[in-house]
Amino acid sequence: MKKRHFLAVAATGATLTSAALAAPARQRPVGPGLLTVTGAIGRGNRGPLDKALDQMMAKQQIAFDKAHVFDFAALTRLPAVTIHPTVEYDAKVHTLKGPLLSEVLQAAGVDVNSPAKLVLRAVDGYTVKLSLAQARQQRFIVATHLDGQPMALGGLGPLWAVFDADRYPDMAAKPLPERFAQCPWGLYHLDVQPA
């Protein structure tokens, strides 16, 4: 082996080794980021809001110093839960699948047993506030699939924070349109606020 080639390979290997050591704690998404979690999280996998490049978040007055971003693959690698709620838009039972919201938060480094408050934001600016305890108790999921298919942007997706309202008597007693007031479709941002 030629000396220059050996030195180049050795230098590249040293660089890869140090990068590999830093990578696991800050694993960045490979695909487009679909869900950004901010607030009381762990280390995160991206830096602060960039007002020039994070236009939608900036226009919705979101600010953060660090965030944990999930792409579709990262969300679908988490254990999935399937629910069968009657959906308000067509009054039919549908199959929704995705990870529990608490699992997503835990993957972002959130203490899921804390008394935190959550702010869930949809792409159209619709905002919902609920407690982490309520999200756990009602078993909210971050739905990625509707009736076996990934949800499309422009429909209810690509992500929908939702629970099976039919399973809770107090919610099932409400008119169908009122059952999903705390379930933003087109979910893209989740802020974890300490109590």
TIDO-30475 format. One line per 4 residues: their letters; for each residue y, z, x of N, C-alpha, C. Coordinates in nm, 2 decimals, padded with zeros to 4 digits, m for minus. Example, Ala and Ser with C-alpha at 12.3 -4.5 7.8 and 13.67 -1.06 7.14 Angstrom:
as) m00.57:00.78:01.32:m00.45:00.78:01.23:m00.33:00.78:01.32  m00.22:00.71:01.28:m00.11:00.71:01.37:00.00:00.79:01.29;
REM end
This chain:
mkkr) m00.12:00.00:00.08:00.00:00.00:00.00:00.12:00.00:00.09  00.22:m00.08:00.05:00.34:m00.08:00.13:00.42:00.05:00.11  00.49:00.09:00.21:00.56:00.22:00.21:00.67:00.22:00.10  00.75:00.11:00.09:00.85:00.11:m00.01:00.80:00.12:m00.16;
hfla) 00.69:00.05:m00.18:00.62:00.06:m00.31:00.57:00.20:m00.34  00.51:00.26:m00.24:00.46:00.40:m00.25:00.57:00.49:m00.28  00.68:00.48:m00.21:00.80:00.57:m00.24:00.86:00.55:m00.38  00.86:00.42:m00.42:00.92:00.39:m00.55:00.83:00.45:m00.66;
vaat) 00.69:00.44:m00.64:00.60:00.49:m00.74:00.61:00.65:m00.74  00.61:00.71:m00.62:00.62:00.85:m00.61:00.75:00.90:m00.68  00.86:00.84:m00.65:00.99:00.88:m00.71:00.98:00.87:m00.87  00.93:00.76:m00.91:00.91:00.74:m01.06:00.82:00.85:m01.12;
gatl) 00.71:00.88:m01.05:00.62:00.98:m01.10:00.69:01.12:m01.11  00.77:01.15:m01.00:00.85:01.28:m01.01:00.94:01.28:m01.12  01.01:01.17:m01.15:01.10:01.16:m01.26:01.03:01.18:m01.39  00.92:01.11:m01.41:00.84:01.12:m01.53:00.79:01.26:m01.55;
tsaa) 00.75:01.33:m01.44:00.69:01.46:m01.45:00.80:01.56:m01.50  00.92:01.55:m01.44:01.03:01.65:m01.49:01.07:01.61:m01.63  01.08:01.49:m01.67:01.11:01.45:m01.80:01.00:01.49:m01.90  00.88:01.48:m01.86:00.77:01.52:m01.95:00.77:01.67:m01.97;
laap) 00.81:01.75:m01.87:00.82:01.89:m01.89:00.92:01.93:m01.99  01.03:01.86:m02.00:01.14:01.89:m02.09:01.12:01.83:m02.23  01.04:01.73:m02.24:01.02:01.66:m02.37:00.97:01.74:m02.49  00.86:01.82:m02.47:00.80:01.88:m02.59:00.89:01.97:m02.67;
arqr) 00.98:02.04:m02.61:01.07:02.13:m02.69:01.17:02.06:m02.76  01.20:01.93:m02.72:01.31:01.86:m02.79:01.26:01.72:m02.83  01.14:01.71:m02.89:01.08:01.58:m02.93:01.17:01.51:m03.02  01.22:01.39:m02.98:01.31:01.31:m03.06:01.23:01.22:m03.15;
pvgp) 01.28:01.18:m03.26:01.21:01.09:m03.35:01.20:00.95:m03.28  01.09:00.88:m03.31:01.07:00.75:m03.26:01.13:00.64:m03.35  01.11:00.67:m03.48:01.17:00.58:m03.58:01.30:00.63:m03.63  01.36:00.56:m03.73:01.49:00.60:m03.78:01.48:00.74:m03.84;
gllt) 01.59:00.82:m03.81:01.59:00.95:m03.86:01.62:00.95:m04.01  01.53:01.02:m04.09:01.55:01.02:m04.24:01.60:01.15:m04.28  01.57:01.26:m04.22:01.62:01.40:m04.26:01.67:01.47:m04.14  01.80:01.52:m04.16:01.86:01.59:m04.05:01.88:01.74:m04.10;
vtga) 01.82:01.83:m04.03:01.83:01.97:m04.06:01.92:02.04:m03.96  02.02:02.11:m04.02:02.12:02.18:m03.94:02.13:02.33:m03.98  02.22:02.40:m03.90:02.24:02.54:m03.93:02.15:02.63:m03.85  02.09:02.73:m03.91:02.01:02.83:m03.85:01.88:02.78:m03.81;
igrg) 01.87:02.69:m03.71:01.75:02.62:m03.67:01.71:02.66:m03.53  01.60:02.61:m03.48:01.57:02.63:m03.34:01.66:02.55:m03.25  01.60:02.51:m03.13:01.68:02.43:m03.04:01.73:02.30:m03.09  01.66:02.24:m03.18:01.70:02.11:m03.23:01.65:02.00:m03.14;
nrgp) 01.66:01.87:m03.18:01.62:01.76:m03.10:01.73:01.65:m03.09  01.85:01.69:m03.13:01.97:01.61:m03.11:02.09:01.69:m03.10  02.20:01.63:m03.05:02.32:01.71:m03.02:02.41:01.71:m03.14  02.54:01.73:m03.12:02.64:01.75:m03.23:02.66:01.62:m03.31;
ldka) 02.73:01.64:m03.42:02.77:01.53:m03.51:02.87:01.44:m03.43  02.85:01.31:m03.44:02.93:01.22:m03.37:03.01:01.15:m03.49  03.14:01.18:m03.50:03.22:01.13:m03.61:03.22:00.98:m03.62  03.21:00.91:m03.50:03.22:00.77:m03.50:03.09:00.71:m03.55;
ldqm) 02.97:00.77:m03.51:02.84:00.71:m03.54:02.77:00.77:m03.66  02.81:00.89:m03.69:02.74:00.96:m03.81:02.84:00.95:m03.93  02.87:00.83:m03.96:02.98:00.80:m04.06:02.95:00.87:m04.20  02.83:00.86:m04.25:02.81:00.92:m04.39:02.82:01.07:m04.38;
makq) 02.77:01.13:m04.28:02.78:01.28:m04.27:02.92:01.32:m04.25  03.00:01.25:m04.17:03.14:01.28:m04.14:03.22:01.27:m04.27  03.19:01.16:m04.35:03.26:01.14:m04.48:03.23:01.25:m04.58  03.11:01.30:m04.57:03.07:01.41:m04.66:03.10:01.55:m04.60;
qiaf) 03.18:01.55:m04.50:03.23:01.67:m04.43:03.12:01.76:m04.38  03.02:01.70:m04.32:02.91:01.78:m04.26:02.95:01.79:m04.11  02.93:01.91:m04.05:02.96:01.93:m03.91:02.85:02.02:m03.85  02.81:01.99:m03.73:02.71:02.07:m03.66:02.71:02.05:m03.51;
dkah) 02.67:02.15:m03.44:02.66:02.14:m03.29:02.52:02.09:m03.25  02.42:02.11:m03.33:02.28:02.07:m03.30:02.21:02.05:m03.43  02.11:01.97:m03.42:02.03:01.94:m03.54:01.89:01.91:m03.50  01.80:01.91:m03.61:01.66:01.87:m03.59:01.64:01.75:m03.68;
vfdf) 01.61:01.63:m03.63:01.60:01.51:m03.70:01.45:01.48:m03.72  01.41:01.44:m03.84:01.27:01.40:m03.87:01.27:01.25:m03.90  01.18:01.18:m03.85:01.16:01.04:m03.89:01.04:01.05:m03.99  01.00:00.93:m04.05:00.90:00.93:m04.14:00.76:00.97:m04.08;
aalt) 00.74:00.93:m03.96:00.61:00.97:m03.90:00.60:01.12:m03.88  00.71:01.18:m03.84:00.71:01.33:m03.81:00.69:01.40:m03.94  00.75:01.36:m04.05:00.73:01.42:m04.18:00.58:01.40:m04.23  00.53:01.29:m04.21:00.39:01.26:m04.26:00.29:01.32:m04.17;
rlpa) 00.32:01.37:m04.05:00.23:01.44:m03.97:00.21:01.59:m04.01  00.31:01.64:m04.09:00.30:01.78:m04.14:00.20:01.78:m04.25  00.13:01.89:m04.28:00.03:01.90:m04.39:00.10:01.86:m04.52  00.03:01.78:m04.59:00.09:01.73:m04.72:00.04:01.81:m04.84;
vtih) 00.12:01.82:m04.94:00.09:01.88:m05.07:00.11:01.77:m05.17  00.02:01.77:m05.28:00.04:01.68:m05.39:00.07:01.75:m05.51  00.17:01.70:m05.59:00.21:01.76:m05.72:00.21:01.65:m05.82  00.21:01.69:m05.95:00.20:01.60:m06.06:00.30:01.64:m06.17;
ptve) 00.43:01.63:m06.14:00.53:01.66:m06.24:00.55:01.55:m06.34  00.60:01.59:m06.46:00.66:01.49:m06.55:00.80:01.46:m06.51  00.82:01.34:m06.47:00.95:01.30:m06.41:01.05:01.26:m06.52  01.17:01.31:m06.51:01.28:01.30:m06.61:01.31:01.15:m06.63;
ydak) 01.30:01.06:m06.54:01.35:00.93:m06.55:01.27:00.84:m06.65  01.14:00.87:m06.66:01.06:00.79:m06.75:00.97:00.87:m06.84  00.98:01.01:m06.83:00.91:01.10:m06.91:00.75:01.09:m06.89  00.71:01.04:m06.77:00.57:01.02:m06.74:00.53:01.11:m06.62;
vhtl) 00.40:01.15:m06.62:00.35:01.23:m06.51:00.33:01.13:m06.39  00.38:01.17:m06.27:00.37:01.10:m06.15:00.31:01.18:m06.04  00.25:01.12:m05.94:00.19:01.19:m05.83:00.29:01.18:m05.71  00.34:01.30:m05.67:00.43:01.30:m05.55:00.36:01.38:m05.44;
kgpl) 00.38:01.33:m05.32:00.31:01.39:m05.20:00.41:01.40:m05.09  00.40:01.51:m05.02:00.48:01.53:m04.90:00.46:01.68:m04.85  00.52:01.71:m04.74:00.51:01.85:m04.68:00.59:01.95:m04.77  00.54:02.07:m04.76:00.62:02.18:m04.82:00.76:02.18:m04.75;
lsev) 00.86:02.21:m04.82:01.00:02.22:m04.76:01.00:02.33:m04.66  00.92:02.44:m04.69:00.92:02.55:m04.59:00.85:02.51:m04.46  00.75:02.42:m04.47:00.68:02.36:m04.35:00.78:02.28:m04.27  00.86:02.20:m04.33:00.96:02.12:m04.27:01.06:02.21:m04.19;
lqaa) 01.11:02.31:m04.26:01.20:02.41:m04.20:01.14:02.48:m04.08  01.01:02.52:m04.10:00.95:02.59:m03.99:00.93:02.49:m03.86  00.91:02.37:m03.89:00.90:02.27:m03.78:01.03:02.25:m03.71  01.14:02.28:m03.78:01.28:02.27:m03.72:01.32:02.40:m03.66;
gvdv) 01.23:02.50:m03.66:01.26:02.63:m03.59:01.32:02.73:m03.68  01.31:02.71:m03.81:01.38:02.81:m03.90:01.28:02.92:m03.93  01.33:03.05:m03.93:01.26:03.16:m03.98:01.24:03.15:m04.13  01.12:03.11:m04.17:01.10:03.08:m04.32:01.09:03.21:m04.40;
nspa) 01.09:03.32:m04.33:01.08:03.45:m04.41:01.22:03.52:m04.42  01.32:03.44:m04.37:01.46:03.50:m04.37:01.52:03.48:m04.51  01.62:03.56:m04.54:01.69:03.54:m04.67:01.79:03.43:m04.67  01.77:03.32:m04.60:01.86:03.21:m04.58:01.89:03.14:m04.71;
klvl) 02.01:03.08:m04.72:02.05:02.99:m04.83:02.03:02.85:m04.78  02.00:02.76:m04.86:01.98:02.62:m04.83:02.08:02.53:m04.90  02.14:02.43:m04.84:02.22:02.33:m04.90:02.15:02.20:m04.88  02.11:02.13:m04.98:02.03:02.01:m04.98:02.13:01.90:m05.02;
ravd) 02.14:01.79:m04.94:02.24:01.69:m04.97:02.17:01.55:m04.98  02.20:01.47:m05.08:02.15:01.34:m05.11:02.24:01.24:m05.05  02.20:01.11:m05.04:02.28:01.01:m04.98:02.40:00.98:m05.07  02.40:01.00:m05.20:02.51:00.98:m05.28:02.61:01.10:m05.29;
gytv) 02.58:01.20:m05.20:02.67:01.32:m05.20:02.63:01.43:m05.29  02.53:01.41:m05.38:02.49:01.51:m05.47:02.43:01.63:m05.38  02.48:01.75:m05.41:02.45:01.87:m05.33:02.39:01.98:m05.42  02.29:02.04:m05.37:02.22:02.15:m05.44:02.21:02.27:m05.34;
klsl) 02.24:02.39:m05.40:02.23:02.51:m05.33:02.11:02.59:m05.39  02.02:02.64:m05.30:01.92:02.73:m05.35:01.88:02.82:m05.23  01.81:02.93:m05.26:01.77:03.02:m05.16:01.64:02.97:m05.10  01.61:03.01:m04.98:01.49:02.97:m04.91:01.37:03.04:m04.99;
aqar) 01.40:03.16:m05.04:01.29:03.23:m05.12:01.26:03.15:m05.24  01.35:03.09:m05.31:01.33:03.01:m05.43:01.25:02.88:m05.39  01.28:02.82:m05.28:01.21:02.70:m05.23:01.07:02.73:m05.20  01.04:02.85:m05.15:00.91:02.89:m05.12:00.83:02.93:m05.25;
qqrf) 00.90:03.00:m05.33:00.83:03.05:m05.46:00.79:02.93:m05.55  00.88:02.83:m05.56:00.85:02.72:m05.65:00.78:02.60:m05.57  00.75:02.63:m05.45:00.67:02.53:m05.37:00.73:02.39:m05.36  00.86:02.39:m05.33:00.93:02.26:m05.32:00.86:02.18:m05.21;
ivat) 00.86:02.06:m05.23:00.81:01.97:m05.12:00.92:01.87:m05.09  00.91:01.81:m04.97:00.99:01.69:m04.93:00.90:01.57:m04.96  00.91:01.52:m05.08:00.82:01.41:m05.12:00.85:01.28:m05.04  00.75:01.22:m04.98:00.76:01.10:m04.91:00.69:00.98:m04.98;
hldg) 00.60:01.02:m05.08:00.52:00.92:m05.15:00.53:00.95:m05.30  00.54:00.84:m05.38:00.53:00.84:m05.52:00.42:00.75:m05.57  00.32:00.81:m05.64:00.21:00.73:m05.69:00.14:00.66:m05.58  00.12:00.72:m05.46:00.05:00.67:m05.35:00.13:00.57:m05.26;
qpma) 00.25:00.55:m05.29:00.33:00.45:m05.21:00.45:00.53:m05.15  00.49:00.49:m05.02:00.61:00.55:m04.97:00.73:00.51:m05.06  00.82:00.61:m05.08:00.94:00.59:m05.17:01.04:00.51:m05.10  01.10:00.42:m05.17:01.20:00.33:m05.11:01.34:00.38:m05.12;
lggl) 01.43:00.35:m05.03:01.57:00.38:m05.04:01.62:00.28:m05.15  01.70:00.34:m05.24:01.75:00.26:m05.35:01.67:00.30:m05.48  01.56:00.37:m05.46:01.49:00.43:m05.57:01.51:00.58:m05.57  01.40:00.65:m05.57:01.41:00.80:m05.56:01.40:00.85:m05.41;
gplw) 01.38:00.76:m05.32:01.35:00.80:m05.18:01.46:00.76:m05.09  01.42:00.76:m04.96:01.29:00.77:m04.91:01.23:00.91:m04.92  01.32:01.01:m04.94:01.27:01.15:m04.95:01.33:01.21:m05.08  01.25:01.30:m05.14:01.29:01.37:m05.26:01.25:01.51:m05.25;
avfd) 01.35:01.61:m05.25:01.32:01.75:m05.26:01.29:01.78:m05.40  01.16:01.82:m05.43:01.12:01.83:m05.57:01.01:01.94:m05.58  00.99:01.99:m05.70:00.88:02.08:m05.72:00.81:02.04:m05.86  00.70:02.10:m05.89:00.63:02.07:m06.01:00.68:02.16:m06.12;
adry) 00.79:02.12:m06.18:00.85:02.20:m06.29:00.76:02.23:m06.40  00.66:02.14:m06.43:00.56:02.16:m06.54:00.48:02.29:m06.52  00.47:02.34:m06.40:00.38:02.45:m06.37:00.45:02.59:m06.39  00.58:02.58:m06.42:00.66:02.71:m06.43:00.71:02.71:m06.57;
pdma) 00.66:02.81:m06.65:00.69:02.81:m06.80:00.84:02.81:m06.83  00.92:02.89:m06.75:01.07:02.89:m06.77:01.13:02.75:m06.75  01.08:02.67:m06.66:01.13:02.54:m06.63:01.07:02.44:m06.73  00.94:02.45:m06.77:00.88:02.36:m06.86:00.94:02.37:m07.00;
akpl) 01.00:02.49:m07.03:01.06:02.51:m07.16:01.20:02.44:m07.17  01.25:02.40:m07.06:01.38:02.33:m07.06:01.37:02.18:m07.10  01.47:02.12:m07.15:01.47:01.97:m07.17:01.44:01.90:m07.04  01.37:01.79:m07.04:01.33:01.72:m06.92:01.44:01.70:m06.82;
perf) 01.56:01.65:m06.87:01.67:01.62:m06.77:01.72:01.75:m06.70  01.70:01.86:m06.76:01.75:01.99:m06.69:01.65:02.04:m06.59  01.53:02.00:m06.59:01.43:02.06:m06.50:01.45:02.02:m06.35  01.52:01.91:m06.33:01.53:01.86:m06.19:01.67:01.87:m06.13;
aqcp) 01.75:01.95:m06.19:01.89:01.96:m06.14:01.90:02.01:m06.00  01.80:02.08:m05.95:01.79:02.13:m05.81:01.70:02.05:m05.72  01.68:01.92:m05.76:01.59:01.83:m05.69:01.65:01.70:m05.65  01.73:01.70:m05.54:01.80:01.58:m05.50:01.71:01.47:m05.45;
wgly) 01.71:01.35:m05.51:01.64:01.24:m05.46:01.73:01.17:m05.36  01.68:01.09:m05.27:01.76:01.04:m05.16:01.81:01.14:m05.07  01.73:01.25:m05.05:01.76:01.36:m04.96:01.77:01.31:m04.82  01.88:01.35:m04.75:01.89:01.31:m04.61:01.94:01.43:m04.52;
hldv) 02.00:01.53:m04.58:02.05:01.64:m04.50:02.02:01.78:m04.56  01.98:01.87:m04.48:01.95:02.01:m04.52:02.02:02.10:m04.43  02.10:02.19:m04.48:02.17:02.29:m04.40:02.12:02.43:m04.43  02.08:02.50:m04.33:02.02:02.63:m04.34:02.13:02.73:m04.31;
qpa) 02.17:02.81:m04.41:02.28:02.91:m04.39:02.22:03.05:m04.39  02.25:03.13:m04.28:02.20:03.26:m04.28:02.27:03.34:m04.40  02.19:03.43:m04.46:02.24:03.51:m04.57:02.35:03.61:m04.52;
REM end
